[in-house]
Amino acid sequence: MVSLLLLSTSVLAADVLVPSFTPEATSDFGVADQLTEEVLQALQRLDVTYYTPGQIQQRAGGVAEGCADEPSCTSVLWKSFTPARIAVVGTAHLTEGMISTKVLFYAPGDLSPINVVSTTVASTEVTGFADQVAFLAQEMLSVMPAVVAPVATKAKPPPPKRPAVTDAAPRPNRYDEEDAPPPPPRPAPRDAADAERSGSKSAADANRHGLPDSAWRKYKASGLSYEKWKKKALVRKGDFLLDLEGGLVFGDVDRRYDTRLRVEQVELDGVETLETVGAYSLDSFITGQGSTFGLGAAYMPLWWLETGIFGGLQVGKKQLGTGWEHYKDGALVGEETEEWDTVTGWMGTVEPRLRFHFLATGVVKPFAMTGATLRIYDAYTIPEATTDTIVYEGRPGGKSVGINAGAGVAFDIPGGSMAFIEVPWTKVLSPLPYESADLVELQSRPLPANRSGQMMTFRAGFGLRL
């Protein structure tokens, strides 16, 4: 729709100048573009001719951007667009879900506005407000005289000297120079961006850069080249992302290993000695609280799809319990258990992930996510016991695998920075608790591990869009 509006006013003189609405902050570019587009469409519905921001920028330069903040803006507009009779200059600001806007109407030769409309509207009322602005512009045009642009005259060159007419010479043209029909007017030159916006069957329309309809309409109405508009609108397609990440993890973050020995007192060659006849072991992740930090990298092949990977460390705790029971002739003689000091457990973490964004433009971009979690943990090495006969067996390191899903919000900051917060939930698939009894009976065994089989992560990050 907007492409047709641009085409219809690309070469004909128009009555109304509509530079882009001026955002009051960098986060207001989206609502400023929305108000500009709605006013253009409202003027079109009333059959009021206008110049778009793209046409203004092509002829008057950068004055079309930030016109409300530039005192000389209207003076430049009147010099560049002599036939125009009204300039509509607006501002936009988004606060607490409402759009504050101020529209000033200027006439040629007046430094002060001839009318001002200032109000606050909801996002659902923008179209009605634009209709009001267009109606006011139409009413002002009805009482304002038309402006006729002066036509520059060219000095008539002296007539060329004619050679004497002889019998062999050709006859002169029967039209004198004064009577010759004027050449047809040559259309104004158009740059590549204007050509891209002018027709629905152009190559640009055939390749919409994968944008949704709303974002594509904003681009077509912007008057900018795609790369400039993409940077201004904060479209992520084609961007590389690098960030530092950190957060808290709740769930199966800690590890615990318990081992118990059954020791029999036997006599060998007349000497009483102790012999280990069996062992019980239990190794498992248990519920706890830890932290995570590392680096993330991603690429955006589409505005809505982010493919990335996170690599870093997960920090939890490692607990260790040991003990042995002393038997003689099948009777329990004595026992000993020991709880070792809890130490920090470091695990390497790798997370391939996909994020699915819901918005193509703007600072705030909510997303859903899914992926996998791979954790690499170290072994348990048990210090030597006080008795040479008592030797505990350690546990090797291994890998933990899980799948995750969650949601978050990304924040794209103009200038190339970005941040995000997300909450992924992880279902831990492996390892399952390891238990080995060796067919041995003990009077007491460790309690089963307090395991949930899942994790919840609260993570935030800050980085760059390249």
CORHUPE-V739056 format. One record per residue. N is the residue number from 1. RES is the residue in three letters. NEAR is the number of other C-alpha atoms within 10 Angstrom. Layout:
# CORHUPE-V739056
N|RES|NEAR ; N|RES|NEAR
This chain:
# CORHUPE-V739056
1|MET|10 ; 2|VAL|22 ; 3|SER|18 ; 4|LEU|14 ; 5|LEU|21 ; 6|LEU|24 ; 7|LEU|16 ; 8|SER|14 ; 9|THR|15 ; 10|SER|19 ; 11|VAL|13 ; 12|LEU|11 ; 13|ALA|15 ; 14|ALA|19 ; 15|ASP|21 ; 16|VAL|27 ; 17|LEU|26 ; 18|VAL|23 ; 19|PRO|28 ; 20|SER|30 ; 21|PHE|29 ; 22|THR|26 ; 23|PRO|23 ; 24|GLU|18 ; 25|ALA|10 ; 26|THR|13 ; 27|SER|17 ; 28|ASP|19 ; 29|PHE|22 ; 30|GLY|21 ; 31|VAL|23 ; 32|ALA|22 ; 33|ASP|21 ; 34|GLN|21 ; 35|LEU|24 ; 36|THR|26 ; 37|GLU|25 ; 38|GLU|21 ; 39|VAL|23 ; 40|LEU|26 ; 41|GLN|20 ; 42|ALA|20 ; 43|LEU|22 ; 44|GLN|16 ; 45|ARG|11 ; 46|LEU|12 ; 47|ASP|11 ; 48|VAL|18 ; 49|THR|20 ; 50|TYR|26 ; 51|TYR|25 ; 52|THR|27 ; 53|PRO|26 ; 54|GLY|26 ; 55|GLN|24 ; 56|ILE|22 ; 57|GLN|19 ; 58|GLN|17 ; 59|ARG|13 ; 60|ALA|18 ; 61|GLY|14 ; 62|GLY|13 ; 63|VAL|21 ; 64|ALA|29 ; 65|GLU|20 ; 66|GLY|18 ; 67|CYS|22 ; 68|ALA|24 ; 69|ASP|15 ; 70|GLU|11 ; 71|PRO|10 ; 72|SER|12 ; 73|CYS|19 ; 74|THR|28 ; 75|SER|13 ; 76|VAL|14 ; 77|LEU|22 ; 78|TRP|19 ; 79|LYS|12 ; 80|SER|14 ; 81|PHE|19 ; 82|THR|16 ; 83|PRO|18 ; 84|ALA|24 ; 85|ARG|22 ; 86|ILE|24 ; 87|ALA|23 ; 88|VAL|26 ; 89|VAL|26 ; 90|GLY|26 ; 91|THR|25 ; 92|ALA|25 ; 93|HIS|21 ; 94|LEU|22 ; 95|THR|10 ; 96|GLU|5 ; 97|GLY|9 ; 98|MET|14 ; 99|ILE|21 ; 100|SER|17 ; 101|THR|23 ; 102|LYS|17 ; 103|VAL|19 ; 104|LEU|18 ; 105|PHE|21 ; 106|TYR|21 ; 107|ALA|21 ; 108|PRO|17 ; 109|GLY|9 ; 110|ASP|10 ; 111|LEU|12 ; 112|SER|11 ; 113|PRO|15 ; 114|ILE|12 ; 115|ASN|14 ; 116|VAL|13 ; 117|VAL|14 ; 118|SER|12 ; 119|THR|10 ; 120|THR|17 ; 121|VAL|16 ; 122|ALA|12 ; 123|SER|14 ; 124|THR|9 ; 125|GLU|12 ; 126|VAL|18 ; 127|THR|17 ; 128|GLY|14 ; 129|PHE|21 ; 130|ALA|20 ; 131|ASP|19 ; 132|GLN|16 ; 133|VAL|21 ; 134|ALA|25 ; 135|PHE|16 ; 136|LEU|14 ; 137|ALA|21 ; 138|GLN|19 ; 139|GLU|10 ; 140|MET|17 ; 141|LEU|17 ; 142|SER|9 ; 143|VAL|8 ; 144|MET|11 ; 145|PRO|9 ; 146|ALA|12 ; 147|VAL|12 ; 148|VAL|9 ; 149|ALA|11 ; 150|PRO|8 ; 151|VAL|6 ; 152|ALA|6 ; 153|THR|6 ; 154|LYS|6 ; 155|ALA|6 ; 156|LYS|8 ; 157|PRO|7 ; 158|PRO|6 ; 159|PRO|8 ; 160|PRO|6 ; 161|LYS|6 ; 162|ARG|7 ; 163|PRO|7 ; 164|ALA|7 ; 165|VAL|10 ; 166|THR|8 ; 167|ASP|7 ; 168|ALA|6 ; 169|ALA|9 ; 170|PRO|8 ; 171|ARG|9 ; 172|PRO|9 ; 173|ASN|7 ; 174|ARG|8 ; 175|TYR|9 ; 176|ASP|9 ; 177|GLU|12 ; 178|GLU|8 ; 179|ASP|8 ; 180|ALA|9 ; 181|PRO|8 ; 182|PRO|8 ; 183|PRO|6 ; 184|PRO|6 ; 185|PRO|6 ; 186|ARG|6 ; 187|PRO|7 ; 188|ALA|8 ; 189|PRO|9 ; 190|ARG|13 ; 191|ASP|10 ; 192|ALA|10 ; 193|ALA|16 ; 194|ASP|20 ; 195|ALA|14 ; 196|GLU|20 ; 197|ARG|26 ; 198|SER|22 ; 199|GLY|15 ; 200|SER|14 ; 201|LYS|9 ; 202|SER|12 ; 203|ALA|12 ; 204|ALA|16 ; 205|ASP|16 ; 206|ALA|9 ; 207|ASN|9 ; 208|ARG|13 ; 209|HIS|13 ; 210|GLY|14 ; 211|LEU|18 ; 212|PRO|14 ; 213|ASP|10 ; 214|SER|11 ; 215|ALA|19 ; 216|TRP|18 ; 217|ARG|17 ; 218|LYS|19 ; 219|TYR|24 ; 220|LYS|26 ; 221|ALA|24 ; 222|SER|25 ; 223|GLY|24 ; 224|LEU|20 ; 225|SER|17 ; 226|TYR|16 ; 227|GLU|10 ; 228|LYS|13 ; 229|TRP|16 ; 230|LYS|17 ; 231|LYS|14 ; 232|LYS|17 ; 233|ALA|21 ; 234|LEU|23 ; 235|VAL|23 ; 236|ARG|25 ; 237|LYS|19 ; 238|GLY|14 ; 239|ASP|18 ; 240|PHE|17 ; 241|LEU|22 ; 242|LEU|20 ; 243|ASP|20 ; 244|LEU|17 ; 245|GLU|21 ; 246|GLY|20 ; 247|GLY|18 ; 248|LEU|17 ; 249|VAL|23 ; 250|PHE|18 ; 251|GLY|21 ; 252|ASP|24 ; 253|VAL|25 ; 254|ASP|22 ; 255|ARG|21 ; 256|ARG|20 ; 257|TYR|22 ; 258|ASP|23 ; 259|THR|24 ; 260|ARG|24 ; 261|LEU|26 ; 262|ARG|23 ; 263|VAL|23 ; 264|GLU|21 ; 265|GLN|16 ; 266|VAL|15 ; 267|GLU|11 ; 268|LEU|9 ; 269|ASP|6 ; 270|GLY|7 ; 271|VAL|7 ; 272|GLU|10 ; 273|THR|12 ; 274|LEU|18 ; 275|GLU|16 ; 276|THR|16 ; 277|VAL|12 ; 278|GLY|16 ; 279|ALA|21 ; 280|TYR|22 ; 281|SER|22 ; 282|LEU|21 ; 283|ASP|21 ; 284|SER|20 ; 285|PHE|26 ; 286|ILE|22 ; 287|THR|21 ; 288|GLY|18 ; 289|GLN|18 ; 290|GLY|20 ; 291|SER|17 ; 292|THR|22 ; 293|PHE|20 ; 294|GLY|18 ; 295|LEU|18 ; 296|GLY|21 ; 297|ALA|18 ; 298|ALA|20 ; 299|TYR|19 ; 300|MET|18 ; 301|PRO|15 ; 302|LEU|19 ; 303|TRP|21 ; 304|TRP|20 ; 305|LEU|18 ; 306|GLU|24 ; 307|THR|18 ; 308|GLY|19 ; 309|ILE|16 ; 310|PHE|20 ; 311|GLY|18 ; 312|GLY|18 ; 313|LEU|19 ; 314|GLN|24 ; 315|VAL|20 ; 316|GLY|22 ; 317|LYS|18 ; 318|LYS|20 ; 319|GLN|18 ; 320|LEU|19 ; 321|GLY|19 ; 322|THR|20 ; 323|GLY|22 ; 324|TRP|23 ; 325|GLU|19 ; 326|HIS|20 ; 327|TYR|19 ; 328|LYS|13 ; 329|ASP|9 ; 330|GLY|9 ; 331|ALA|9 ; 332|LEU|15 ; 333|VAL|12 ; 334|GLY|11 ; 335|GLU|15 ; 336|GLU|11 ; 337|THR|12 ; 338|GLU|11 ; 339|GLU|11 ; 340|TRP|13 ; 341|ASP|9 ; 342|THR|12 ; 343|VAL|11 ; 344|THR|13 ; 345|GLY|17 ; 346|TRP|18 ; 347|MET|20 ; 348|GLY|17 ; 349|THR|21 ; 350|VAL|21 ; 351|GLU|21 ; 352|PRO|17 ; 353|ARG|19 ; 354|LEU|19 ; 355|ARG|22 ; 356|PHE|19 ; 357|HIS|21 ; 358|PHE|15 ; 359|LEU|16 ; 360|ALA|23 ; 361|THR|23 ; 362|GLY|21 ; 363|VAL|20 ; 364|VAL|18 ; 365|LYS|18 ; 366|PRO|17 ; 367|PHE|21 ; 368|ALA|17 ; 369|MET|20 ; 370|THR|18 ; 371|GLY|19 ; 372|ALA|18 ; 373|THR|19 ; 374|LEU|19 ; 375|ARG|19 ; 376|ILE|16 ; 377|TYR|18 ; 378|ASP|14 ; 379|ALA|10 ; 380|TYR|17 ; 381|THR|12 ; 382|ILE|15 ; 383|PRO|11 ; 384|GLU|10 ; 385|ALA|12 ; 386|THR|8 ; 387|THR|7 ; 388|ASP|8 ; 389|THR|12 ; 390|ILE|17 ; 391|VAL|15 ; 392|TYR|19 ; 393|GLU|15 ; 394|GLY|15 ; 395|ARG|17 ; 396|PRO|10 ; 397|GLY|10 ; 398|GLY|12 ; 399|LYS|14 ; 400|SER|17 ; 401|VAL|17 ; 402|GLY|20 ; 403|ILE|18 ; 404|ASN|19 ; 405|ALA|17 ; 406|GLY|17 ; 407|ALA|17 ; 408|GLY|20 ; 409|VAL|17 ; 410|ALA|19 ; 411|PHE|17 ; 412|ASP|23 ; 413|ILE|17 ; 414|PRO|16 ; 415|GLY|11 ; 416|GLY|14 ; 417|SER|16 ; 418|MET|19 ; 419|ALA|19 ; 420|PHE|20 ; 421|ILE|18 ; 422|GLU|20 ; 423|VAL|20 ; 424|PRO|20 ; 425|TRP|22 ; 426|THR|23 ; 427|LYS|18 ; 428|VAL|22 ; 429|LEU|13 ; 430|SER|15 ; 431|PRO|15 ; 432|LEU|13 ; 433|PRO|15 ; 434|TYR|12 ; 435|GLU|15 ; 436|SER|12 ; 437|ALA|16 ; 438|ASP|11 ; 439|LEU|10 ; 440|VAL|12 ; 441|GLU|13 ; 442|LEU|18 ; 443|GLN|8 ; 444|SER|11 ; 445|ARG|15 ; 446|PRO|15 ; 447|LEU|8 ; 448|PRO|13 ; 449|ALA|17 ; 450|ASN|13 ; 451|ARG|18 ; 452|SER|14 ; 453|GLY|19 ; 454|GLN|18 ; 455|MET|20 ; 456|MET|19 ; 457|THR|21 ; 458|PHE|17 ; 459|ARG|19 ; 460|ALA|20 ; 461|GLY|20 ; 462|PHE|19 ; 463|GLY|19 ; 464|LEU|18 ; 465|ARG|21 ; 466|LEU|12
